[in-house]
Amino acid sequence: MGALLYGGCLLIVKKFVRTYWLLILVAGTIIVIDQITKAYIRANFVEGVDMWAPWPWLLPYARIIYVTNTGVAFGMLQGMGSIFMILAIIVSIAILYYFPRVPALDWTLRLALGFQLAGALGNLIDRLRFQGRVTDFISVGDFPVFNIADASITIGVLILLLGITLQERRQKQEQEIAQAAEPAAPLDADGTPRDSQPG
């Protein structure tokens, strides 16, 4: 009985990995990077005080600074952490449901979903650990401070837009090829298509 149960669990795990390996690889890698960088910032920076850039001249344009927020990506909609926790869970479940239904050849959509899942879970981990607060530390110009998870969400959207553009271009090319392959209507001696002649 135990061996049978073990074998069944092993089959389920193998099927899960075979189905979700790309999603696990992409999202898992980004989440690890996101959490390591956030942990480093929390351990080495004073919130709202310390500011760092590799070169002094870079500080007005880009810098590392430790801030926290209770809003959505890039510090928007502050004080709604609980709502965004629920939304992140819903988005993650939706991605896990939809991912196996994406054709294997549609690599851009699969990749985009991996980046989106990483962004949702990366910030969800923060909210669950730190009373709804997310660690942000990347500051560029006057743009709101963000983190790796926020960047992952944005990159996922860009990849998705790229995929839509490529798909539209591919469909257009297929239509042109199909039209070119259609046999031309036979012509009479004067060059008029026979089908266009009155009966």
Contact map, one row per residue, 1 for C-alpha under 8 A:
1111100000000000000000000000000000000000000000000000000000000000000000000000000000000000000000000000000000000000000000000000000000000000000000000000000000000000000000000000000000000000000000000000000
1111110000000000000000000000000000000000000000000000000000000000000000000000000000000000000000000000000000000000000000000000000000000000000000000000000000000000000000000000000000000000000000000000000
1111111000000000000000000000000000000000000000000000000000000000000000000000000000000000000000000000000000000000000000000000000000000000000000000000000000000000000000000000000000000000000000000000000
1111111100000000000000000000000000000000000000000000000000000000000000000000000000000000000000000000000000000000000000000000000000000000000000000000000000000000000000000000000000000000000000000000000
1111111110000000000000000000000000000000000000000000000000000000000000000000000000000000000000000000000000000000000000000000000000000000000000000000000000000000000000000000000000000000000000000000000
0111111111000000000000000000000000000000000000000000000000000000000000000000000000000000000000000000000000000000000000000000000000000000000000000000000000000000000000000000000000000000000000000000000
0011111111100000000000000000000000000000000000000000000000000000000000000000000000000000000000000000000000000000000000000000000000000000000000000000000000000000000000000000000000000000000000000000000
0001111111110000000000000000000000000000000000000000000000000000000000000000000000000000000000000000000000000000000000000000000000000000000000000000000000000000000000000000000000000000000000000000000
0000111111111000000000000000000000000000000000000000000000000000000000000000000000000000000000000000000000000000000000000000000000000000000000000000000000000000000000000000000000000000000000000000000
0000011111111100000000000000000000000000000000000000000000000000000000000000000000000000000000000000000000000000000000000000000000000000000000000000000000000000000000000000000000000000000000000000000
0000001111111110000000000000000000000000000000000000000000000000000000000000000000000000000000000000000000000000000000000000000000000000000000000000000000000000000000000000000000000000000000000000000
0000000111111111000000000000000000000000000000000000000000000000000000000000000000000000000000000000000000000000000000000000000000000000000000000000000000000000000000000000000000000000000000000000000
0000000011111111100000000000000000000000000000000000000000000000000000000000000000000000000000000000000000000000000000000000000000000000000000000000000000000000000000000000000000000000000000000000000
0000000001111111110000000000000000000000000000000000000000000000000000000000000000000000000000000000000000000000000000000000000000000000000000000000000000000000000000000000000000000000000000000000000
0000000000111111111000000000000000000000000000000000000000000000000000000000000000000000000000000000000000000000000000000000000000000000000000000000000000000000000000000000000000000000000000000000000
0000000000011111111110000000000000000000000000000000000000000000000000000000000000000000000000000000000000000000000000000000000000000000000000000000000000000000000000000000000000000000000000000000000
0000000000001111111110000000000000000000000000000000000000000000000000000000000000000000000000000000000000000000000000000000000000000000000000000000000000000000000000000000000000000000000000000000000
0000000000000111111110000000000000000000000000000000000000000000000000000000000000000000000000000000000000000000000000000000000000000000000000000000000000000000000000000000000000000000000000000000000
0000000000000011111110000000000000000000000000000000000000000000000000000000000000000000000000000001000000000000000000000000000000000000000000000000000000000000000000000000000000000000000000000000000
0000000000000001111111110000000000000000000000000000000000000000000000000000000000000000000000000011000000000000000000000000000000000000000000000000000000000000000000000000000000000000000000000000000
0000000000000001111111111000000000000000000000000000000000000000000000000000000000000000000000000000000000000000000000000000000000000000000000000000000000000000000000000000000000000000000000000000000
0000000000000000000111111100000000000000000000000000000000000000000000000000000000000000000000000000000000000110010000000000000000000000000000000000000000000000000000000000000000000000000000000000000
0000000000000000000111111111000000000000000000000000000000000000000000000000000000000000000000000000000000000110110000000000000000000000000000000000000000000000000000000000000000000000000000000000000
0000000000000000000111111111000000000000000000000000000000000000000000000000000000000000000000000000000000000000010000000000000000000000000000000000000000000000000000000000000000000000000000000000000
0000000000000000000011111111100000000000000000000000000000000000000000000000000000000000000000000000000000000000000000000000000000000000000000000000000000000000000000000000000000000000000000000000000
0000000000000000000001111111110000000000000000000000000000000000000000000000000000000000000000000000000000000010011001000000000000000000000000000000000000000000000000000000000000000000000000000000000
0000000000000000000000111111111000000000000000000000000000000000000000000000000000000000000000000000000000000000011111000000000000000000000000000000000000000000000000000000000000000000000000000000000
0000000000000000000000111111111100000000000000000000000000000000000000000000000000000000000000000000000000000000000001000000000000000000000000000000000000000000000000000000000000000000000000000000000
0000000000000000000000001111111110000000000000000000000000000000000000000000000000000000000000000000000000000000000000000000000000000000000000000000000000000000000000000000000000000000000000000000000
0000000000000000000000000111111111000000000000000000000000000000000000000000000000000000000000000000000000000000001001000000000000000000000000000001100100000000000000000000000000000000000000000000000
0000000000000000000000000011111111100000000000000000000000000000000000000000000000000000000000000000000000000000000001101100000000000000000000000000100000000000000000000000000000000000000000000000000
0000000000000000000000000001111111110000000000000000000000000000000000000000000000000000000000000000000000000000000000000000000000000000000000000000000000000000000000000000000000000000000000000000000
0000000000000000000000000000111111111000000000000000000000000000000000000000000000000000000000000000000000000000000000000000000000000000000000000001000000000000000000000000000000000000000000000000000
0000000000000000000000000000011111111100000000000000000000000000000000000000000000000000000000000000000000000000000000000100000000000000000000000011100000000000000000000000000000000000000000000000000
0000000000000000000000000000001111111110000000000000000000000000000000000000000000000000000000000000000000000000000000000100000000000000000000000000000000000000000000000000000000000000000000000000000
0000000000000000000000000000000111111111000000000000000000000000000000000000000000000000000000000000000000000000000000000000000000000000000000000000000000000000000000000000000000000000000000000000000
0000000000000000000000000000000011111111100000000000000000000000000000000000000000000000000000000000000000000000000000000000000000000000000000000000000000000000000000000000000000000000000000000000000
0000000000000000000000000000000001111111110000000000000000000000000000000000000000000000000000000000000000000000000000000000000000000011100000000010000000000000000000000000000000000000000000000000000
0000000000000000000000000000000000111111111000000000000000000000000000000000000000000000000000000000000000000000000000000000000000000000000000000000000000000000000000000000000000000000000000000000000
0000000000000000000000000000000000011111111100000000000000000000000000000000000000000000000000000000000000000000000000000000000000000000000000000000000000000000000000000000000000000000000000000000000
0000000000000000000000000000000000001111111110000000000000000000010000000000000000000000000000000000000000000000000000000000000000000000100000000000000000000000000000000000000000000000000000000000000
0000000000000000000000000000000000000111111111100000000000000000010000000000000000000000000000000000000000000000000000000000000000000010000000000000000000000000000000000000000000000000000000000000000
0000000000000000000000000000000000000011111110000000000000000000000000000000000000000000000000000000000000000000000000000000000000000000000000000000000000000000000000000000000000000000000000000000000
0000000000000000000000000000000000000001111111000000000000000000000000000000000000000000000000000000000000000000000000000000000000000000000000000000000000000000000000000000000000000000000000000000000
0000000000000000000000000000000000000000111111101110000000000000110000000000000000000000000000000000000000000000000000000000000000000000000000000000000000000000000000000000000000000000000000000000000
0000000000000000000000000000000000000000010111111100000000000000010000000000000000000000000000000000000000000000000000000000000000000000000000000000000000000000000000000000000000000000000000000000000
0000000000000000000000000000000000000000010011111100000000000000111100000000000000000000000000000000000000000000000000000000000000000000000000000000000000000000000000000000000000000000000000000000000
0000000000000000000000000000000000000000000001111100000000000000111000000000000000000000000000000000000000000000000000000000000000000000000000000000000000000000000000000000000000000000000000000000000
0000000000000000000000000000000000000000000011111110000000000000110000000000000000000000000000000000000000000000000000000000000000000000000000000000000000000000000000000000000000000000000000000000000
0000000000000000000000000000000000000000000011111111000000000000110000000000000000000000000000000000000000000000000000000000000000000000000000000000000000000000000000000000000000000000000000000000000
0000000000000000000000000000000000000000000010001111100000000011110000000000000000000000000000000000000000000000000000000000000000000000000000000000000000000000000000000000000000000000000000000000000
0000000000000000000000000000000000000000000000000111110000100011100000000000000000000000000000000000000000000000000000000000000000000000000000000000000000000000000000000000000000000000000000000000000
0000000000000000000000000000000000000000000000000011111101100111000000000000000000000000000000000000000000000000000000000000000000000000000000000000000000000000000000000000000000000000000000000000000
0000000000000000000000000000000000000000000000000001111101000000000000000000000000000000000000000000000000000000000000000000000000000000000000000000000000000000000000000000000000000000000000000000000
0000000000000000000000000000000000000000000000000000111111100000000000000000000000000000000000000000000000000000000000000000000000000000000000000000000000000000000000000000000000000000000000000000000
0000000000000000000000000000000000000000000000000000111111100000000000000000000000000000000000000000000000000000000000000000000000000000000000000000000000000000000000000000000000000000000000000000000
0000000000000000000000000000000000000000000000000000001111110000000000000000000000000000000000000000000000000000000000000000000000000000000000000000000000000000000000000000000000000000000000000000000
0000000000000000000000000000000000000000000000000000111111111110000000000000000000000000000000000000000000000000000000000000000000000000000000000000000000000000000000000000000000000000000000000000000
0000000000000000000000000000000000000000000000000001101111111110000000000000000000000000000000000000000000000000000000000000000000000000000000000000000000000000000000000000000000000000000000000000000
0000000000000000000000000000000000000000000000000000000011111110000000000000000000000000000000000000000000000000000000000000000000000000000010000000000000000000000000000000000000000000000000000000000
0000000000000000000000000000000000000000000000000000000001111110000000000000000000000000000000000000000000000000000000000000000000000000000110000000000000000000000000000000000000000000000000000000000
0000000000000000000000000000000000000000000000000000100001111111000000000000000000000000000000000000000000000000000000000000000000000000011110000000000000000000000000000000000000000000000000000000000
0000000000000000000000000000000000000000000000000011100001111111100000000000000000000000000000000000000000000000000000000000000000000000011100000000000000000000000000000000000000000000000000000000000
0000000000000000000000000000000000000000000000000011100000000111110000000000000000000000000000000000000000000000000000000000000000000000111000000000000000000000000000000000000000000000000000000000000
0000000000000000000000000000000000000000000010111111000000000011111000000000000000000000000000000000000000000000000000000000000000000001111000000000000000000000000000000000000000000000000000000000000
0000000000000000000000000000000000000000110011111110000000000001111100000000000000000000000000000000000000000000000000000000000000000011100000000000000000000000000000000000000000000000000000000000000
0000000000000000000000000000000000000000000000110000000000000000111110000000000000000000000000000000000000000000000000000000000000000011100000001000000000000000000000000000000000000000000000000000000
0000000000000000000000000000000000000000000000100000000000000000011111000000000000000000000000000000000000000000000000000000000000001111000000000000000000000000000000000000000000000000000000000000000
0000000000000000000000000000000000000000000000000000000000000000001111110010010000000000000000000000000000000000000000000000000000001111000000000000000000000000000000000000000000000000000000000000000
0000000000000000000000000000000000000000000000000000000000000000000111110010111110000000000000000000000000000000000000000000000000011100000000000000000000000000000000000000000000000000000000000000000
0000000000000000000000000000000000000000000000000000000000000000000011111011111110010000000000000000000000000000000000000000000000001000000000000000000000000000000000000000000000000000000000000000000
0000000000000000000000000000000000000000000000000000000000000000000011111111110110010000000000000000000000000000000000000000000000000000000000000000000000000000000000000000000000000000000000000000000
0000000000000000000000000000000000000000000000000000000000000000000000111111000000000000000000000000000000000000000000000000000000000000000000000100010000000000000000000000000000000000000000000000000
0000000000000000000000000000000000000000000000000000000000000000000000011111000000000000000000000000000000000000000000000000000000000000000000011100010000000000000000000000000000000000000000000000000
0000000000000000000000000000000000000000000000000000000000000000000011111111110000000000000000000000000000000000000000000000000000000000000000011100000000000000000000000000000000000000000000000000000
0000000000000000000000000000000000000000000000000000000000000000000000111111110000000000000000000000000000000000000000000000000000000000000000000000000000000000000000000000000000000000000000000000000
0000000000000000000000000000000000000000000000000000000000000000000001110011111100000000000000000000000000000000000000000000000000000000000000000000000000000000000000000000000000000000000000000000000
0000000000000000000000000000000000000000000000000000000000000000000011110011111110000000000000000000000000000000000000000000000000000000000000000000000000000000000000000000000000000000000000000000000
0000000000000000000000000000000000000000000000000000000000000000000001100000111110000000000000000000000000000000000000000000000000000000000000000000000000000000000000000000000000000000000000000000000
0000000000000000000000000000000000000000000000000000000000000000000001110000111111110000000000000000000000000000000000000000000000000000000000000000000000000000000000000000000000000000000000000000000
0000000000000000000000000000000000000000000000000000000000000000000001110000011111111000000000000000000000000000000000000000001000011000000000000000000000000000000000000000000000000000000000000000000
0000000000000000000000000000000000000000000000000000000000000000000000000000000111111100000000000000000000000000000000000000000000010000000000000000000000000000000000000000000000000000000000000000000
0000000000000000000000000000000000000000000000000000000000000000000000000000000111111110000000000000000000000000000000000000000000000000000000000000000000000000000000000000000000000000000000000000000
0000000000000000000000000000000000000000000000000000000000000000000000110000000111111111000000000000000000000000000000000000000000000000000000000000000000000000000000000000000000000000000000000000000
0000000000000000000000000000000000000000000000000000000000000000000000000000000011111111100000000000000000000000000000000001001100010000000000000000000000000000000000000000000000000000000000000000000
0000000000000000000000000000000000000000000000000000000000000000000000000000000001111111110000000000000000000000000000000000000000000000000000000000000000000000000000000000000000000000000000000000000
0000000000000000000000000000000000000000000000000000000000000000000000000000000000111111111000000000000000000000000000000000000000000000000000000000000000000000000000000000000000000000000000000000000
0000000000000000000000000000000000000000000000000000000000000000000000000000000000011111111100000000000000000000000000011001000000000000000000000000000000000000000000000000000000000000000000000000000
0000000000000000000000000000000000000000000000000000000000000000000000000000000000001111111110000000000000000000000000011001000000000000000000000000000000000000000000000000000000000000000000000000000
0000000000000000000000000000000000000000000000000000000000000000000000000000000000000111111111000000000000000000000000000000000000000000000000000000000000000000000000000000000000000000000000000000000
0000000000000000000000000000000000000000000000000000000000000000000000000000000000000011111111100000000000000000000010010000000000000000000000000000000000000000000000000000000000000000000000000000000
0000000000000000000000000000000000000000000000000000000000000000000000000000000000000001111111110000000000000000000010011000000000000000000000000000000000000000000000000000000000000000000000000000000
0000000000000000000000000000000000000000000000000000000000000000000000000000000000000000111111111000000000000000000000000000000000000000000000000000000000000000000000000000000000000000000000000000000
0000000000000000000000000000000000000000000000000000000000000000000000000000000000000000011111111100000000000000000000000000000000000000000000000000000000000000000000000000000000000000000000000000000
0000000000000000000000000000000000000000000000000000000000000000000000000000000000000000001111111110000000000000100010000000000000000000000000000000000000000000000000000000000000000000000000000000000
0000000000000000000000000000000000000000000000000000000000000000000000000000000000000000000111111111000000000000000000000000000000000000000000000000000000000000000000000000000000000000000000000000000
0000000000000000000000000000000000000000000000000000000000000000000000000000000000000000000011111111100000000000000000000000000000000000000000000000000000000000000000000000000000000000000000000000000
0000000000000000000000000000000000000000000000000000000000000000000000000000000000000000000001111111110000000000000000000000000000000000000000000000000000000000000000000000000000000000000000000000000
0000000000000000000100000000000000000000000000000000000000000000000000000000000000000000000000111111110000000100100000000000000000000000000000000000000000000000000000000000000000000000000000000000000
0000000000000000001100000000000000000000000000000000000000000000000000000000000000000000000000011111111000000000000000000000000000000000000000000000000000000000000000000000000000000000000000000000000
0000000000000000000000000000000000000000000000000000000000000000000000000000000000000000000000001111111000000000000000000000000000000000000000000000000000000000000000000000000000000000000000000000000
0000000000000000000000000000000000000000000000000000000000000000000000000000000000000000000000000111111101001100000000000000000000000000000000000000000000000000000000000000000000000000000000000000000
0000000000000000000000000000000000000000000000000000000000000000000000000000000000000000000000000001111111000000000000000000000000000000000000000000000000000000000000000000000000000000000000000000000
0000000000000000000000000000000000000000000000000000000000000000000000000000000000000000000000000000011111100100000000000000000000000000000000000000000000000000000000000000000000000000000000000000000
0000000000000000000000000000000000000000000000000000000000000000000000000000000000000000000000000000001111100000000000000000000000000000000000000000000000000000000000000000000000000000000000000000000
0000000000000000000000000000000000000000000000000000000000000000000000000000000000000000000000000000011111111100000000000000000000000000000000000000000000000000001000000000000000000000000000000000000
0000000000000000000000000000000000000000000000000000000000000000000000000000000000000000000000000000000111111110000000000000000000000000000000000000000000000000000000000000000000000000000000000000000
0000000000000000000000000000000000000000000000000000000000000000000000000000000000000000000000000000000001111111000000000000000000000000000000000000000000000011011000000000000000000000000000000000000
0000000000000000000000000000000000000000000000000000000000000000000000000000000000000000000000000000010001111111100000000000000000000000000000000000000000000011001000000000000000000000000000000000000
0000000000000000000001100000000000000000000000000000000000000000000000000000000000000000000000000010010101111111110000000000000000000000000000000000000000000000000000000000000000000000000000000000000
0000000000000000000001100100000000000000000000000000000000000000000000000000000000000000000000000000000000111111111000000000000000000000000000000000000000010010000000000000000000000000000000000000000
0000000000000000000000000000000000000000000000000000000000000000000000000000000000000000000000000000000000011111111100000000000000000000000000000000000000111011000000000000000000000000000000000000000
0000000000000000000000100000000000000000000000000000000000000000000000000000000000000000000000100010000000001111111110000000000000000000000000000000000000010000000000000000000000000000000000000000000
0000000000000000000001110110000000000000000000000000000000000000000000000000000000000000000000000000000000000111111111000000000000000000000000000000000000010000000000000000000000000000000000000000000
0000000000000000000000000110010000000000000000000000000000000000000000000000000000000000000000000000000000000011111111100000000000000000000000000000000110110000000000000000000000000000000000000000000
0000000000000000000000000010000000000000000000000000000000000000000000000000000000000000000000000000000000000001111111110000000000000000000000000000000110011000000000000000000000000000000000000000000
0000000000000000000000000010000000000000000000000000000000000000000000000000000000000000001100100000000000000000111111111000000000000000000000000000000010000000000000000000000000000000000000000000000
0000000000000000000000000111011000000000000000000000000000000000000000000000000000000000000000000000000000000000011111111100000000000000000000000000100110000000000000000000000000000000000000000000000
0000000000000000000000000000001000000000000000000000000000000000000000000000000000000000000000000000000000000000001111111110000000000000000000000001111110000000000000000000000000000000000000000000000
0000000000000000000000000000000000000000000000000000000000000000000000000000000000000001101100000000000000000000000111111111000000000000000000000000100010000000000000000000000000000000000000000000000
0000000000000000000000000000001000000000000000000000000000000000000000000000000000000001100100000000000000000000000011111111100000000000000000000000000000000000000000000000000000000000000000000000000
0000000000000000000000000000001001100000000000000000000000000000000000000000000000000000000000000000000000000000000001111111110000000000000000000000100000000000000000000000000000000000000000000000000
0000000000000000000000000000000000000000000000000000000000000000000000000000000000000000000000000000000000000000000000111111111000000100000000000000110000000000000000000000000000000000000000000000000
0000000000000000000000000000000000000000000000000000000000000000000000000000000000001001100000000000000000000000000000011111111100000000000000000000000000000000000000000000000000000000000000000000000
0000000000000000000000000000000000000000000000000000000000000000000000000000000000000000000000000000000000000000000000001111111110000000000000000000000000000000000000000000000000000000000000000000000
0000000000000000000000000000000000000000000000000000000000000000000000000000000000000000000000000000000000000000000000000111111111011110000000000000000000000000000000000000000000000000000000000000000
0000000000000000000000000000000000000000000000000000000000000000000000000000000010001000000000000000000000000000000000000011111111111100000000000000000000000000000000000000000000000000000000000000000
0000000000000000000000000000000000000000000000000000000000000000000000000000000000001000000000000000000000000000000000000001111111110000000000000000000000000000000000000000000000000000000000000000000
0000000000000000000000000000000000000000000000000000000000000000000000000000000000000000000000000000000000000000000000000000111111110000000000000000000000000000000000000000000000000000000000000000000
0000000000000000000000000000000000000000000000000000000000000000000000000000000000000000000000000000000000000000000000000000011111111100000000000000000000000000000000000000000000000000000000000000000
0000000000000000000000000000000000000000000000000000000000000000000000000000000000000000000000000000000000000000000000000000001111111000000000000000000000000000000000000000000000000000000000000000000
0000000000000000000000000000000000000000000000000000000000000000000001000000000011001000000000000000000000000000000000000000011111111100000000000000000000000000000000000000000000000000000000000000000
0000000000000000000000000000000000000000000000000000000000000000000111100000000010000000000000000000000000000000000000000000011001111110000000000000000000000000000000000000000000000000000000000000000
0000000000000000000000000000000000000000000000000000000000000000000111000000000000000000000000000000000000000000000000000010011001011111000000000000000000000000000000000000000000000000000000000000000
0000000000000000000000000000000000000100010000000000000000000000011110000000000000000000000000000000000000000000000000000000010000001111100000000010000000000000000000000000000000000000000000000000000
0000000000000000000000000000000000000100000000000000000000000000111110000000000000000000000000000000000000000000000000000000000000000111110000001110000000000000000000000000000000000000000000000000000
0000000000000000000000000000000000000100100000000000000000000001111000000000000000000000000000000000000000000000000000000000000000000011111000001110000000000000000000000000000000000000000000000000000
0000000000000000000000000000000000000000000000000000000000000111100000000000000000000000000000000000000000000000000000000000000000000001111100001110000000000000000000000000000000000000000000000000000
0000000000000000000000000000000000000000000000000000000000000111100000000000000000000000000000000000000000000000000000000000000000000000111111111100000000000000000000000000000000000000000000000000000
0000000000000000000000000000000000000000000000000000000000001110000000000000000000000000000000000000000000000000000000000000000000000000011111111000000000000000000000000000000000000000000000000000000
0000000000000000000000000000000000000000000000000000000000011100000000000000000000000000000000000000000000000000000000000000000000000000001111100000000000000000000000000000000000000000000000000000000
0000000000000000000000000000000000000000000000000000000000000000000000000000000000000000000000000000000000000000000000000000000000000000001111110000000000000000000000000000000000000000000000000000000
0000000000000000000000000000000000000000000000000000000000000000000000000000000000000000000000000000000000000000000000000000000000000000001111111000000000000000000000000000000000000000000000000000000
0000000000000000000000000000000000000000000000000000000000000000000000000110000000000000000000000000000000000000000000000000000000000000001101111100000000000000000000000000000000000000000000000000000
0000000000000000000000000000000000000000000000000000000000000000001000000110000000000000000000000000000000000000000000000000000000000001111100111110000000000000000000000000000000000000000000000000000
0000000000000000000000000000000000000000000000000000000000000000000000001110000000000000000000000000000000000000000000000000000000000001111000011111011000000000000000000000000000000000000000000000000
0000000000000000000000000000000001000100000000000000000000000000000000000000000000000000000000000000000000000000000000000000000000000011110000001111111000000000000000000000000000000000000000000000000
0000000000000000000000000000010011000000000000000000000000000000000000000000000000000000000000000000000000000000000000100000000000000000000000000111111100000000000000000000000000000000000000000000000
0000000000000000000000000000011001000000000000000000000000000000000000000000000000000000000000000000000000000000000001110110000000000000000000000011111110000000000000000000000000000000000000000000000
0000000000000000000000000000000000000000000000000000000000000000000000001100000000000000000000000000000000000000000000100010000000000000000000000111111111000000000000000000000000000000000000000000000
0000000000000000000000000000000000000000000000000000000000000000000000000000000000000000000000000000000000000000000000100000000000000000000000000111111111100000000000000000000000000000000000000000000
0000000000000000000000000000010000000000000000000000000000000000000000000000000000000000000000000000000000000000001101100000000000000000000000000001111111110000000000000000000000000000000000000000000
0000000000000000000000000000000000000000000000000000000000000000000000000000000000000000000000000000000000000000001111110000000000000000000000000000111111111000000000000000000000000000000000000000000
0000000000000000000000000000000000000000000000000000000000000000000000000000000000000000000000000000000000000000000000000000000000000000000000000000011111111100000000000000000000000000000000000000000
0000000000000000000000000000000000000000000000000000000000000000000000000000000000000000000000000000000000000001001000000000000000000000000000000000001111111110000000000000000000000000000000000000000
0000000000000000000000000000000000000000000000000000000000000000000000000000000000000000000000000000000000000011111100000000000000000000000000000000000111111111000000000000000000000000000000000000000
0000000000000000000000000000000000000000000000000000000000000000000000000000000000000000000000000000000000000001000100000000000000000000000000000000000011111111100000000000000000000000000000000000000
0000000000000000000000000000000000000000000000000000000000000000000000000000000000000000000000000000000000000000000000000000000000000000000000000000000001111111110000000000000000000000000000000000000
0000000000000000000000000000000000000000000000000000000000000000000000000000000000000000000000000000000000011011000000000000000000000000000000000000000000111111111000000000000000000000000000000000000
0000000000000000000000000000000000000000000000000000000000000000000000000000000000000000000000000000000000011001000000000000000000000000000000000000000000011111111100000000000000000000000000000000000
0000000000000000000000000000000000000000000000000000000000000000000000000000000000000000000000000000000000000000000000000000000000000000000000000000000000001111111110000000000000000000000000000000000
0000000000000000000000000000000000000000000000000000000000000000000000000000000000000000000000000000000000010000000000000000000000000000000000000000000000000111111111000000000000000000000000000000000
0000000000000000000000000000000000000000000000000000000000000000000000000000000000000000000000000000000001011000000000000000000000000000000000000000000000000011111111100000000000000000000000000000000
0000000000000000000000000000000000000000000000000000000000000000000000000000000000000000000000000000000000000000000000000000000000000000000000000000000000000001111111110000000000000000000000000000000
0000000000000000000000000000000000000000000000000000000000000000000000000000000000000000000000000000000000000000000000000000000000000000000000000000000000000000111111111000000000000000000000000000000
0000000000000000000000000000000000000000000000000000000000000000000000000000000000000000000000000000000000000000000000000000000000000000000000000000000000000000011111111100000000000000000000000000000
0000000000000000000000000000000000000000000000000000000000000000000000000000000000000000000000000000000000000000000000000000000000000000000000000000000000000000001111111110000000000000000000000000000
0000000000000000000000000000000000000000000000000000000000000000000000000000000000000000000000000000000000000000000000000000000000000000000000000000000000000000000111111111000000000000000000000000000
0000000000000000000000000000000000000000000000000000000000000000000000000000000000000000000000000000000000000000000000000000000000000000000000000000000000000000000011111111100000000000000000000000000
0000000000000000000000000000000000000000000000000000000000000000000000000000000000000000000000000000000000000000000000000000000000000000000000000000000000000000000001111111110000000000000000000000000
0000000000000000000000000000000000000000000000000000000000000000000000000000000000000000000000000000000000000000000000000000000000000000000000000000000000000000000000111111111000000000000000000000000
0000000000000000000000000000000000000000000000000000000000000000000000000000000000000000000000000000000000000000000000000000000000000000000000000000000000000000000000011111111100000000000000000000000
0000000000000000000000000000000000000000000000000000000000000000000000000000000000000000000000000000000000000000000000000000000000000000000000000000000000000000000000001111111110000000000000000000000
0000000000000000000000000000000000000000000000000000000000000000000000000000000000000000000000000000000000000000000000000000000000000000000000000000000000000000000000000111111111000000000000000000000
0000000000000000000000000000000000000000000000000000000000000000000000000000000000000000000000000000000000000000000000000000000000000000000000000000000000000000000000000011111111100000000000000000000
0000000000000000000000000000000000000000000000000000000000000000000000000000000000000000000000000000000000000000000000000000000000000000000000000000000000000000000000000001111111110000000000000000000
0000000000000000000000000000000000000000000000000000000000000000000000000000000000000000000000000000000000000000000000000000000000000000000000000000000000000000000000000000111111111000000000000000000
0000000000000000000000000000000000000000000000000000000000000000000000000000000000000000000000000000000000000000000000000000000000000000000000000000000000000000000000000000011111111100000000000000000
0000000000000000000000000000000000000000000000000000000000000000000000000000000000000000000000000000000000000000000000000000000000000000000000000000000000000000000000000000001111111100000000000000000
0000000000000000000000000000000000000000000000000000000000000000000000000000000000000000000000000000000000000000000000000000000000000000000000000000000000000000000000000000000111111100000000000000000
0000000000000000000000000000000000000000000000000000000000000000000000000000000000000000000000000000000000000000000000000000000000000000000000000000000000000000000000000000000011111110000000000000000
0000000000000000000000000000000000000000000000000000000000000000000000000000000000000000000000000000000000000000000000000000000000000000000000000000000000000000000000000000000001111111000000000000000
0000000000000000000000000000000000000000000000000000000000000000000000000000000000000000000000000000000000000000000000000000000000000000000000000000000000000000000000000000000000001111100000000000000
0000000000000000000000000000000000000000000000000000000000000000000000000000000000000000000000000000000000000000000000000000000000000000000000000000000000000000000000000000000000000111110000000000000
0000000000000000000000000000000000000000000000000000000000000000000000000000000000000000000000000000000000000000000000000000000000000000000000000000000000000000000000000000000000000011111000001110000
0000000000000000000000000000000000000000000000000000000000000000000000000000000000000000000000000000000000000000000000000000000000000000000000000000000000000000000000000000000000000001111100001110000
0000000000000000000000000000000000000000000000000000000000000000000000000000000000000000000000000000000000000000000000000000000000000000000000000000000000000000000000000000000000000000111111111100000
0000000000000000000000000000000000000000000000000000000000000000000000000000000000000000000000000000000000000000000000000000000000000000000000000000000000000000000000000000000000000000011111111100000
0000000000000000000000000000000000000000000000000000000000000000000000000000000000000000000000000000000000000000000000000000000000000000000000000000000000000000000000000000000000000000001111110000000
0000000000000000000000000000000000000000000000000000000000000000000000000000000000000000000000000000000000000000000000000000000000000000000000000000000000000000000000000000000000000000001111110000000
0000000000000000000000000000000000000000000000000000000000000000000000000000000000000000000000000000000000000000000000000000000000000000000000000000000000000000000000000000000000000000001111111000000
0000000000000000000000000000000000000000000000000000000000000000000000000000000000000000000000000000000000000000000000000000000000000000000000000000000000000000000000000000000000000000001111111101100
0000000000000000000000000000000000000000000000000000000000000000000000000000000000000000000000000000000000000000000000000000000000000000000000000000000000000000000000000000000000000000111100111111100
0000000000000000000000000000000000000000000000000000000000000000000000000000000000000000000000000000000000000000000000000000000000000000000000000000000000000000000000000000000000000000111100011111100
0000000000000000000000000000000000000000000000000000000000000000000000000000000000000000000000000000000000000000000000000000000000000000000000000000000000000000000000000000000000000000110000001111100
0000000000000000000000000000000000000000000000000000000000000000000000000000000000000000000000000000000000000000000000000000000000000000000000000000000000000000000000000000000000000000000000011111110
0000000000000000000000000000000000000000000000000000000000000000000000000000000000000000000000000000000000000000000000000000000000000000000000000000000000000000000000000000000000000000000000011111111
0000000000000000000000000000000000000000000000000000000000000000000000000000000000000000000000000000000000000000000000000000000000000000000000000000000000000000000000000000000000000000000000000001111
0000000000000000000000000000000000000000000000000000000000000000000000000000000000000000000000000000000000000000000000000000000000000000000000000000000000000000000000000000000000000000000000000000111
